[in-house]
Amino acid sequence: MFDFVHNNNTAIKIILGAVALTFVGFGVGSYSAAVDDPYLAKVGDAKIYKRDVERQMQDQPANAASRQAVLENLIRQEMLLAEARSSHLAVSPAQLRAVIAGVPAFQDNGKFSPARYQEFLAARNLNAATFEAQVSRDLLLQAQVAPFLNGQFVSRSLQSRMAAMMTEVRDVRELVLKPEQFAASVKLDDAMLKSYYEANLKRFKTEETVKLDYVLLSQSQLAQAIQVSDADARAYFDKNRAEFGSEQRDVSHILLTVSTGASAAEKAKVKAEAEAILKQVRANPAQFAEIAKTKSQDPGSAANGGDLGLFGRGTMTKAFEDVAFRMQKGQISEVVETEFGYHILKLNDIKGVDFEAQKAAVIAKLQLQKAAAQFRSSAEKMGEIAYQQGDSLKGLEALGLTVQHSDALPRSGKAGDAVLGNRKLLDAAYSDDVLQGKHNSEPIDLGNNTLAVVRVAEHLPARQKPLSEVQDQVKAELVQREGGKLAAQRGEALLAELKAGKGVDAQSWGGPQSLSRRSPGQVPQGDVRAIFAVSGKQLPGFAGLKRENGDFVIYRVDKVQAAQTLSPEETAQLGGLLSELSANNMLVAYLEQLRLKHKVLINQTPAE
């Protein structure tokens, strides 16, 4: 579907999540909400359902985080639409017609084509009312975000300060205190081990897994076993040549242009000149290119002797194309009138669709066609056998299918695997009938004309590991945690000594490195902020911080290099970024106001 909001990249970012907006108190606890009306969220009277979220998911990972993000994006859109309605904004029929008529895909020779429009709708199983309602919705959204699309004014002084901050370079060296350096000083006892274990029970559970047996029925695999003769391929190609590309024509032309608004007399004069040139080139066809170089007024082709190169149907203006595609090779046309002026065409060559070049594609198409009936028949038998012999997959081997075996799979499946990561297959594997009843699944549609039947070969429920089993892991984690505390204590004390000028050169500093805010290298952003918070008035200066992994790092700032002058291009880029950030901040505030104005409810009824 054409989503007209998506025609503006900034609008995409604003509406669909680039704005770092947190809806406080929002959250999707479950997707199987209330019994009477299982909506996920409601903005005013507008409700958002699971199907709305799934429709928007497309190629995103099918996990809770991505669903949450999509739901919040839909909530933002509904808030914007609610505000539009409350402001009595609407898209008029004339506006709607103008927008749809302006879509290139719906045009033929630059004009709106009802036939192409209907073809588009039919290909997507849409009716005009549904599509036009979606276009109207997108236009309203676009109108709501339009004030933010072009950014906001940013003062030169702010740009200068930001440029100075971004280009300032500091020479630093680091000293890292790691938890393992203090492991020998960590004292543990059984009470500490037990307390840590009991406080983190969830972390010491095995994940529920299943090992699957499964078979796959694929139309593409069936097709590969089908033989197609060259004669059959040639016959299909000759009958359906248009499926494999269109004929192209190599044309040269001479153009005499006619100015817009020219009088009939002026046009007649230019046409007479074209008629004179036509006589000249017909008298001496070999001189067509030379005459085109001196007489043609087409700046794009005159220097090349009028050669336009190869083109297919739908490329040139209709009057020109109609003549080009009925000419014989080597023929010179009559004078042809178009909106650009008067043309004389010469057909240099005809390039048809070559069978040998398309042979593999023709054979593959015929194989798939012939495999379609076999696939349907096998799919029906697959379902019957899977049900009638529900305690084994062996009966499916009669269809030429091979039983395959998986490793242990959690409910999330195997990431990146088209089969073992397929959500439908995993849902079937963990269903009560397959998991608890130990039956074969029904055929599962994996997409691309591929079906699967699965059964559980082995089920390993989630299990709490006893302390005795994970004692070494608990000890290692405690040593890391307590070692981190000792590293931080020593680091804070050492940092204070260094700032007092004690033992600066006695430390085992790392090698020097130069970094800036815009080129921090491998230094984490939190560390960069600490480094540039050090005053450059008295050097060396020092900064220290504890990292999430337990390390305590101390930076020694030895030199501050003055800010550099940005190039005009960099200055423009920085101004654009600051403008966009300012616009996004304003939109954040706007959306927060809308949330207060238009009541938002999140349905968090727990799954049954």
C-alpha positions as CSV (number, residue, x, y, z in Angstrom):
1,M,0.0,0.0,0.0
2,F,1.2,3.5,-0.7
3,D,1.8,5.2,2.6
4,F,2.1,8.9,1.8
5,V,3.6,9.7,5.2
6,H,6.5,7.5,4.2
7,N,7.3,9.9,1.3
8,N,8.9,12.2,3.8
9,N,11.9,10.7,5.6
10,T,11.7,13.1,8.5
11,A,8.1,12.3,9.0
12,I,8.9,8.6,9.1
13,K,11.4,9.3,11.9
14,I,9.1,11.5,13.8
15,I,6.1,9.2,13.7
16,L,7.7,5.8,13.7
17,G,10.2,6.0,16.5
18,A,13.3,8.0,15.8
19,V,12.0,10.5,18.4
20,A,13.2,9.2,21.8
21,L,9.8,9.5,23.4
22,T,8.9,7.5,26.5
23,F,5.2,6.9,27.3
24,V,5.4,6.8,31.1
25,G,3.2,4.0,32.5
26,F,2.8,2.4,29.1
27,G,3.5,-1.3,28.6
28,V,2.1,-4.3,26.8
29,G,1.6,-7.0,29.5
30,S,-0.1,-9.4,27.1
31,Y,-1.8,-9.6,23.7
32,S,-4.8,-11.7,24.8
33,A,-6.6,-9.0,26.7
34,A,-10.2,-8.6,27.7
35,V,-12.7,-11.2,26.6
36,D,-15.4,-8.8,25.4
37,D,-13.2,-6.4,23.4
38,P,-9.5,-7.6,23.2
39,Y,-8.0,-4.3,22.2
40,L,-4.4,-3.5,23.1
41,A,-4.7,0.3,23.5
42,K,-7.3,3.0,23.1
43,V,-6.8,6.6,22.2
44,G,-10.0,8.5,22.8
45,D,-12.6,6.3,21.0
46,A,-10.0,4.8,18.6
47,K,-8.9,1.2,19.5
48,I,-5.7,-0.5,18.5
49,Y,-5.9,-4.3,18.1
50,K,-3.3,-7.1,17.9
51,R,-4.0,-7.4,14.1
52,D,-3.0,-3.7,13.7
53,V,0.3,-4.3,15.4
54,E,1.0,-7.5,13.4
55,R,0.1,-5.7,10.1
56,Q,2.9,-3.1,10.9
57,M,5.5,-5.7,12.0
58,Q,6.5,-6.7,8.5
59,D,10.2,-7.8,8.7
60,Q,10.8,-6.8,12.3
61,P,11.7,-9.5,14.8
62,A,8.6,-11.0,16.3
63,N,9.5,-10.3,20.0
64,A,7.9,-8.4,22.8
65,A,10.2,-5.4,22.4
66,S,9.5,-4.9,18.7
67,R,5.7,-5.3,19.3
68,Q,5.9,-2.8,22.1
69,A,7.7,-0.3,19.9
70,V,5.1,-0.8,17.1
71,L,2.2,-0.4,19.5
72,E,3.7,2.9,20.8
73,N,4.1,4.1,17.3
74,L,0.5,3.4,16.5
75,I,-0.5,5.2,19.7
76,R,1.4,8.3,18.6
77,Q,-0.3,8.2,15.2
78,E,-3.8,7.9,16.8
79,M,-3.0,10.9,19.1
80,L,-2.0,13.0,16.1
81,L,-5.2,11.9,14.3
82,A,-7.3,12.7,17.3
83,E,-5.9,16.2,17.5
84,A,-6.5,16.6,13.8
85,R,-10.2,15.6,14.3
86,S,-10.6,17.9,17.3
87,S,-9.2,20.8,15.2
88,H,-11.8,19.9,12.5
89,L,-9.1,19.1,10.0
90,A,-10.2,16.9,7.0
91,V,-9.0,16.0,3.6
92,S,-11.3,17.3,0.9
93,P,-12.4,15.0,-2.0
94,A,-10.5,17.4,-4.4
95,Q,-7.3,17.1,-2.3
96,L,-7.6,13.3,-2.2
97,R,-8.1,13.1,-6.0
98,A,-5.2,15.4,-6.7
99,V,-2.8,13.3,-4.5
100,I,-3.9,10.0,-6.0
101,A,-3.8,11.3,-9.5
102,G,-0.2,12.5,-8.9
103,V,1.2,9.1,-8.0
104,P,3.4,8.0,-11.0
105,A,2.3,4.4,-10.7
106,F,-1.2,5.4,-11.5
107,Q,-0.3,7.4,-14.6
108,D,0.0,6.7,-18.2
109,N,2.0,9.2,-20.3
110,G,1.9,11.6,-17.4
111,K,-1.9,11.4,-16.9
112,F,-3.9,9.6,-14.3
113,S,-5.0,6.2,-15.6
114,P,-8.2,4.7,-14.0
115,A,-7.1,1.3,-15.4
116,R,-3.7,1.4,-13.7
117,Y,-5.4,2.5,-10.5
118,Q,-7.8,-0.4,-10.6
119,E,-4.9,-2.8,-11.4
120,F,-3.0,-1.6,-8.4
121,L,-6.1,-2.1,-6.1
122,A,-6.8,-5.5,-7.6
123,A,-3.2,-6.7,-7.1
124,R,-3.5,-5.9,-3.4
125,N,-7.1,-7.1,-2.9
126,L,-8.2,-3.6,-2.0
127,N,-11.2,-1.6,-2.8
128,A,-11.0,2.0,-3.6
129,A,-12.8,3.1,-0.4
130,T,-10.3,1.3,1.9
131,F,-7.3,2.6,0.0
132,E,-8.6,6.2,-0.2
133,A,-9.4,6.1,3.6
134,Q,-5.8,5.1,4.2
135,V,-4.5,7.9,2.0
136,S,-6.7,10.5,3.8
137,R,-5.4,9.2,7.1
138,D,-1.8,9.6,6.0
139,L,-2.4,13.1,4.6
140,L,-3.8,14.1,8.0
141,L,-0.8,12.7,9.8
142,Q,1.5,14.6,7.3
143,A,-0.4,17.8,8.1
144,Q,0.1,17.3,11.8
145,V,3.8,16.8,11.6
146,A,4.4,19.4,8.8
147,P,5.4,22.2,11.2
148,F,8.3,20.0,12.5
149,L,9.6,18.7,9.2
150,N,11.9,21.6,8.3
151,G,13.6,21.8,11.6
152,Q,13.9,25.0,13.7
153,F,16.1,28.1,13.7
154,V,19.4,27.6,15.4
155,S,21.6,30.6,16.4
156,R,25.1,31.0,15.1
157,S,26.4,31.3,18.6
158,L,25.0,27.9,19.4
159,Q,26.5,26.5,16.3
160,S,29.9,28.0,17.1
161,R,29.8,26.6,20.6
162,M,28.8,23.1,19.4
163,A,31.5,23.2,16.7
164,A,34.1,24.1,19.3
165,M,33.0,21.3,21.6
166,M,32.9,18.7,18.7
167,T,36.4,19.5,17.4
168,E,38.3,20.0,20.6
169,V,41.0,17.3,20.8
170,R,42.4,15.9,24.1
171,D,45.5,13.7,24.5
172,V,44.9,11.1,27.2
173,R,46.3,8.0,28.8
174,E,44.3,5.5,30.8
175,L,44.8,3.2,33.8
176,V,42.3,0.4,34.3
177,L,41.8,-1.4,37.6
178,K,40.0,-4.7,37.0
179,P,38.0,-6.8,39.5
180,E,40.2,-9.8,39.0
181,Q,43.2,-7.9,40.2
182,F,41.5,-7.9,43.6
183,A,40.2,-11.5,43.6
184,A,42.7,-12.6,46.2
185,S,41.3,-10.1,48.6
186,V,37.7,-11.3,48.3
187,K,36.5,-13.4,51.2
188,L,33.5,-15.6,50.6
189,D,31.6,-17.9,52.9
190,D,28.7,-20.3,52.5
191,A,26.2,-17.8,53.8
192,M,27.2,-15.3,51.1
193,L,26.9,-18.0,48.4
194,K,23.5,-19.0,49.6
195,S,22.2,-15.5,49.9
196,Y,23.4,-14.6,46.3
197,Y,22.0,-17.8,44.9
198,E,18.6,-17.2,46.5
199,A,18.5,-13.6,45.3
200,N,19.1,-14.7,41.7
201,L,17.1,-17.9,41.4
202,K,15.7,-17.0,38.0
203,R,19.2,-16.7,36.6
204,F,20.0,-20.3,37.6
205,K,17.1,-22.0,35.8
206,T,17.4,-24.0,32.6
207,E,15.3,-22.9,29.7
208,E,12.5,-25.1,28.5
209,T,13.5,-26.8,25.2
210,V,12.2,-29.3,22.8
211,K,14.0,-31.5,20.2
212,L,11.9,-31.8,17.1
213,D,11.5,-34.3,14.3
214,Y,10.0,-32.7,11.2
215,V,9.4,-33.1,7.5
216,L,9.3,-30.4,4.8
217,L,7.2,-30.4,1.6
218,S,8.4,-27.6,-0.7
219,Q,7.1,-26.8,-4.2
220,S,10.5,-25.5,-5.2
221,Q,12.1,-28.9,-4.2
222,L,9.5,-30.8,-6.1
223,A,10.1,-28.5,-9.1
224,Q,13.9,-29.3,-9.2
225,A,13.1,-33.0,-9.9
226,I,10.9,-32.2,-12.9
227,Q,12.5,-32.5,-16.3
228,V,11.6,-29.9,-19.0
229,S,12.7,-30.5,-22.6
230,D,14.2,-27.8,-24.7
231,A,11.3,-28.0,-27.1
232,D,8.8,-27.4,-24.3
233,A,10.8,-24.5,-23.0
234,R,11.1,-23.0,-26.5
235,A,7.4,-23.4,-27.2
236,Y,6.5,-21.7,-23.9
237,F,9.0,-18.9,-24.5
238,D,7.6,-18.2,-28.0
239,K,4.1,-18.1,-26.7
240,N,4.8,-16.0,-23.6
241,R,7.8,-13.9,-24.8
242,A,6.5,-10.8,-23.0
243,E,7.0,-12.4,-19.6
244,F,10.7,-12.5,-20.0
245,G,11.3,-8.9,-21.1
246,S,10.2,-6.6,-23.9
247,E,11.6,-5.8,-27.3
248,Q,13.9,-2.8,-27.4
249,R,14.6,-0.4,-30.3
250,D,17.8,1.5,-31.0
251,V,16.8,4.8,-32.6
252,S,18.6,7.9,-33.7
253,H,16.7,11.1,-34.3
254,I,16.9,14.7,-35.5
255,L,14.8,17.2,-33.5
256,L,13.8,20.7,-34.4
257,T,12.2,22.3,-31.4
258,V,9.2,24.4,-31.2
259,S,8.9,27.0,-28.4
260,T,6.0,26.9,-26.0
261,G,3.1,29.1,-27.2
262,A,4.4,29.2,-30.8
263,S,1.9,30.4,-33.4
264,A,0.6,28.2,-36.2
265,A,2.8,30.1,-38.6
266,E,5.9,29.5,-36.5
267,K,5.1,25.8,-36.2
268,A,4.6,25.5,-39.9
269,K,8.0,27.2,-40.6
270,V,9.8,24.7,-38.3
271,K,7.9,21.7,-39.9
272,A,9.0,22.9,-43.4
273,E,12.6,23.0,-42.2
274,A,12.2,19.4,-40.9
275,E,10.7,18.3,-44.2
276,A,13.7,19.7,-46.0
277,I,16.1,17.8,-43.7
278,L,14.0,14.6,-44.3
279,K,14.6,14.9,-48.0
280,Q,18.3,15.4,-47.4
281,V,18.8,12.3,-45.1
282,R,16.6,10.1,-47.3
283,A,18.8,11.0,-50.3
284,N,21.9,10.1,-48.3
285,P,21.0,7.8,-45.3
286,A,24.7,7.2,-44.5
287,Q,25.0,10.9,-43.6
288,F,22.2,10.8,-41.0
289,A,24.6,11.0,-38.0
290,E,26.6,13.9,-39.5
291,I,23.4,15.8,-40.4
292,A,22.0,15.2,-36.8
293,K,25.2,16.7,-35.3
294,T,24.8,19.9,-37.2
295,K,21.0,20.2,-37.5
296,S,19.4,18.5,-34.4
297,Q,18.4,20.7,-31.5
298,D,18.3,17.9,-29.0
299,P,21.2,18.7,-26.6
300,G,21.3,15.2,-25.2
301,S,21.8,13.3,-28.4
302,A,23.0,15.7,-31.2
303,A,26.7,15.3,-30.3
304,N,26.2,11.5,-30.7
305,G,24.7,11.8,-34.1
306,G,21.2,11.7,-32.7
307,D,21.7,8.3,-31.2
308,L,19.2,7.7,-28.3
309,G,20.4,4.1,-27.6
310,L,18.1,1.2,-26.8
311,F,14.8,1.8,-25.1
312,G,11.6,-0.2,-24.5
313,R,7.9,0.7,-24.6
314,G,6.8,3.2,-22.0
315,T,10.1,5.2,-22.2
316,M,9.4,7.8,-24.9
317,T,6.5,10.1,-25.5
318,K,3.6,8.1,-27.2
319,A,3.7,9.6,-30.7
320,F,7.5,9.1,-30.9
321,E,7.2,5.5,-29.5
322,D,4.4,4.5,-31.8
323,V,6.4,5.4,-34.9
324,A,9.6,3.8,-33.5
325,F,7.9,0.5,-32.8
326,R,6.3,0.1,-36.2
327,M,9.5,0.9,-38.3
328,Q,11.7,-1.6,-40.0
329,K,15.4,-1.8,-39.3
330,G,17.3,0.9,-41.3
331,Q,14.1,2.8,-42.1
332,I,13.8,6.6,-41.8
333,S,10.5,7.9,-40.7
334,E,8.3,10.7,-41.8
335,V,8.4,13.9,-39.8
336,V,6.9,13.1,-36.4
337,E,5.3,15.8,-34.2
338,T,5.5,15.7,-30.4
339,E,5.2,18.2,-27.6
340,F,9.0,18.8,-28.1
341,G,8.8,19.7,-31.7
342,Y,9.4,17.8,-35.0
343,H,11.5,14.6,-35.2
344,I,13.0,12.5,-37.9
345,L,13.7,9.0,-36.7
346,K,16.1,6.3,-38.0
347,L,15.8,2.8,-36.7
348,N,19.3,1.4,-36.2
349,D,18.5,-1.9,-34.6
350,I,15.9,-4.1,-33.0
351,K,16.9,-6.1,-29.9
352,G,14.5,-8.9,-29.1
353,V,14.3,-11.1,-26.1
354,D,16.9,-13.9,-26.5
355,F,15.7,-17.5,-25.7
356,E,19.2,-18.8,-24.8
357,A,19.7,-15.9,-22.3
358,Q,16.3,-16.7,-20.7
359,K,16.3,-20.5,-21.0
360,A,17.1,-21.1,-17.3
361,A,14.3,-18.8,-16.2
362,V,11.9,-20.4,-18.6
363,I,12.7,-23.9,-17.4
364,A,12.4,-22.8,-13.8
365,K,9.0,-21.3,-14.4
366,L,7.8,-24.4,-16.2
367,Q,9.1,-26.6,-13.4
368,L,7.2,-24.6,-10.8
369,Q,4.0,-24.7,-12.8
370,K,4.2,-28.4,-13.3
371,A,5.1,-28.9,-9.6
372,A,2.0,-26.9,-8.5
373,A,-0.4,-29.8,-9.0
374,Q,1.9,-32.3,-7.4
375,F,2.4,-29.9,-4.4
376,R,-1.3,-29.6,-3.9
377,S,-1.9,-33.3,-4.1
378,S,1.1,-34.1,-1.8
379,A,-0.1,-31.4,0.7
380,E,-3.5,-33.0,0.9
381,K,-2.0,-36.5,1.5
382,M,0.5,-35.0,4.0
383,G,-2.3,-33.7,6.1
384,E,-4.2,-37.1,6.0
385,I,-1.1,-39.2,6.9
386,A,0.0,-36.7,9.7
387,Y,-3.5,-37.0,11.3
388,Q,-4.2,-40.7,10.7
389,Q,-0.7,-41.8,11.8
390,G,-0.4,-39.1,14.5
391,D,2.2,-41.0,16.6
392,S,5.0,-41.0,14.0
393,L,6.3,-39.2,10.9
394,K,7.4,-42.4,9.3
395,G,4.3,-42.7,7.1
396,L,5.2,-39.4,5.5
397,E,8.3,-41.0,4.0
398,A,6.0,-42.6,1.5
399,L,5.7,-39.1,-0.1
400,G,9.4,-38.9,-0.6
401,L,9.9,-36.7,2.5
402,T,12.9,-37.1,4.8
403,V,12.5,-36.9,8.5
404,Q,14.9,-34.3,9.9
405,H,16.0,-33.7,13.5
406,S,16.7,-30.5,15.4
407,D,18.9,-29.7,18.4
408,A,17.2,-28.5,21.6
409,L,15.1,-25.5,20.8
410,P,13.8,-22.9,23.2
411,R,10.4,-21.2,22.7
412,S,12.2,-18.5,20.8
413,G,13.5,-21.0,18.3
414,K,16.8,-20.8,16.3
415,A,17.5,-17.3,15.3
416,G,18.0,-16.8,11.5
417,D,16.7,-20.2,10.6
418,A,13.8,-20.1,8.1
419,V,12.4,-23.3,9.5
420,L,13.4,-23.7,13.1
421,G,13.0,-20.0,13.7
422,N,9.6,-19.8,12.1
423,R,7.0,-18.5,14.6
424,K,4.2,-20.7,13.3
425,L,6.3,-23.9,13.6
426,L,7.4,-23.1,17.1
427,D,3.8,-22.3,18.2
428,A,2.7,-25.6,16.9
429,A,5.6,-27.5,18.5
430,Y,4.8,-26.0,21.9
431,S,1.0,-26.4,21.5
432,D,-0.7,-28.8,24.0
433,D,-1.7,-31.3,21.3
434,V,1.9,-31.7,20.0
435,L,3.8,-31.1,23.3
436,Q,1.6,-32.8,25.8
437,G,-0.5,-35.0,23.5
438,K,2.7,-36.2,21.7
439,H,0.9,-36.0,18.3
440,N,2.0,-34.9,14.9
441,S,1.2,-31.3,14.1
442,E,-1.1,-30.4,11.2
443,P,0.8,-29.2,8.1
444,I,2.2,-25.8,8.9
445,D,2.5,-23.1,6.2
446,L,6.0,-21.7,6.4
447,G,5.4,-19.5,3.4
448,N,6.8,-19.7,-0.2
449,N,4.8,-22.8,-0.8
450,T,6.5,-24.8,1.9
451,L,4.7,-27.0,4.5
452,A,6.1,-28.7,7.6
453,V,4.8,-31.3,10.0
454,V,6.5,-31.5,13.4
455,R,6.5,-33.7,16.4
456,V,8.3,-33.5,19.7
457,A,11.1,-36.1,20.0
458,E,12.2,-34.8,23.5
459,H,10.9,-32.3,25.9
460,L,13.0,-30.8,28.6
461,P,10.9,-28.6,31.0
462,A,12.5,-25.6,32.7
463,R,14.4,-26.7,35.8
464,Q,15.8,-24.9,38.8
465,K,19.4,-25.8,39.2
466,P,20.4,-26.5,42.8
467,L,23.2,-24.5,44.4
468,S,25.5,-27.5,44.4
469,E,25.3,-27.5,40.6
470,V,26.0,-23.8,40.0
471,Q,28.3,-23.2,43.0
472,D,31.3,-22.5,40.8
473,Q,29.3,-20.0,38.8
474,V,28.0,-18.3,41.9
475,K,31.5,-18.0,43.3
476,A,32.8,-16.5,40.1
477,E,30.1,-13.9,39.9
478,L,30.5,-13.0,43.6
479,V,34.3,-12.6,43.1
480,Q,33.6,-10.4,40.1
481,R,31.1,-8.3,42.1
482,E,33.1,-7.9,45.2
483,G,36.3,-7.5,43.2
484,G,34.6,-4.6,41.4
485,K,33.8,-3.0,44.7
486,L,37.4,-3.2,45.8
487,A,38.6,-1.9,42.4
488,A,36.2,1.1,42.8
489,Q,37.4,1.8,46.3
490,R,41.1,1.7,45.3
491,G,40.3,3.7,42.1
492,E,38.5,6.5,44.0
493,A,41.4,6.7,46.5
494,L,44.0,6.7,43.7
495,L,42.0,9.4,41.8
496,A,42.1,11.7,44.8
497,E,45.8,11.2,45.2
498,L,46.4,12.0,41.5
499,K,44.3,15.1,41.7
500,A,46.5,16.1,44.6
501,G,49.6,15.6,42.5
502,K,50.8,12.5,44.2
503,G,52.3,9.5,42.4
504,V,51.3,10.7,38.9
505,D,54.3,9.3,37.1
506,A,54.5,6.2,39.3
507,Q,51.4,4.6,37.7
508,S,51.4,2.1,34.7
509,W,49.6,4.4,32.3
510,G,48.6,3.1,28.9
511,G,49.8,4.6,25.6
512,P,48.8,8.1,24.6
513,Q,45.7,8.5,22.4
514,S,44.1,11.6,20.9
515,L,40.3,11.8,20.8
516,S,37.5,14.3,20.3
517,R,33.8,14.1,20.9
518,R,33.1,13.5,17.2
519,S,36.0,11.0,16.8
520,P,36.2,9.1,20.1
521,G,37.7,6.0,18.6
522,Q,37.0,2.9,20.8
523,V,36.5,4.9,24.0
524,P,32.9,4.4,25.4
525,Q,30.6,7.5,25.4
526,G,30.4,7.6,29.1
527,D,34.2,7.7,29.4
528,V,34.3,10.5,26.7
529,R,31.9,12.6,28.8
530,A,34.1,12.2,31.8
531,I,37.3,13.1,29.9
532,F,35.8,16.3,28.5
533,A,34.4,17.3,31.9
534,V,38.0,17.7,33.1
535,S,39.1,21.3,33.3
536,G,41.8,22.1,30.7
537,K,43.2,25.0,32.8
538,Q,45.6,22.8,34.9
539,L,47.2,19.8,33.3
540,P,47.6,16.9,33.7
541,G,43.9,16.6,34.8
542,F,42.2,13.4,35.9
543,A,38.8,11.7,35.6
544,G,37.7,8.4,36.9
545,L,34.6,6.2,36.6
546,K,33.3,2.7,37.2
547,R,32.2,0.7,34.2
548,E,29.3,-1.7,34.1
549,N,31.7,-4.7,33.9
550,G,33.3,-3.7,37.2
551,D,36.4,-2.1,35.8
552,F,37.4,1.3,37.3
553,V,39.2,3.4,34.8
554,I,41.2,6.6,35.4
555,Y,42.1,8.9,32.6
556,R,45.0,11.3,32.6
557,V,44.4,14.4,30.3
558,D,47.9,15.6,29.2
559,K,47.0,18.1,26.5
560,V,44.0,20.1,25.2
561,Q,44.2,21.0,21.5
562,A,42.3,24.1,20.4
563,A,39.1,23.6,18.5
564,Q,39.4,23.4,14.7
565,T,37.5,25.4,12.1
566,L,34.8,23.4,10.4
567,S,34.5,23.4,6.6
568,P,31.4,25.1,5.1
569,E,29.9,21.6,4.4
570,E,30.5,20.5,8.0
571,T,29.0,23.7,9.3
572,A,25.9,23.1,7.2
573,Q,25.7,19.5,8.4
574,L,26.0,20.6,12.0
575,G,23.4,23.3,11.6
576,G,21.0,20.7,10.0
577,L,21.6,18.3,12.9
578,L,20.9,20.9,15.5
579,S,17.8,22.1,13.7
580,E,16.5,18.5,13.5
581,L,17.2,17.9,17.2
582,S,15.4,21.1,18.1
583,A,12.4,20.1,16.0
584,N,12.4,16.6,17.5
585,N,12.5,18.1,21.0
586,M,9.6,20.3,20.1
587,L,7.6,17.3,18.8
588,V,8.3,15.4,22.0
589,A,6.8,18.2,24.0
590,Y,3.9,18.3,21.5
591,L,3.2,14.6,21.8
592,E,3.4,14.7,25.6
593,Q,0.7,17.5,25.5
594,L,-1.5,15.4,23.2
595,R,-1.2,12.5,25.6
596,L,-2.6,14.7,28.4
597,K,-5.3,16.0,26.1
598,H,-6.4,12.7,24.5
599,K,-6.9,9.9,27.0
600,V,-4.7,6.9,26.3
601,L,-5.6,3.5,27.9
602,I,-3.4,0.4,27.7
603,N,-5.2,-2.9,28.1
604,Q,-2.9,-5.1,30.3
605,T,-5.4,-8.0,31.0
606,P,-3.2,-11.1,31.6
607,A,-3.2,-13.9,29.1
608,E,-5.5,-16.8,29.8
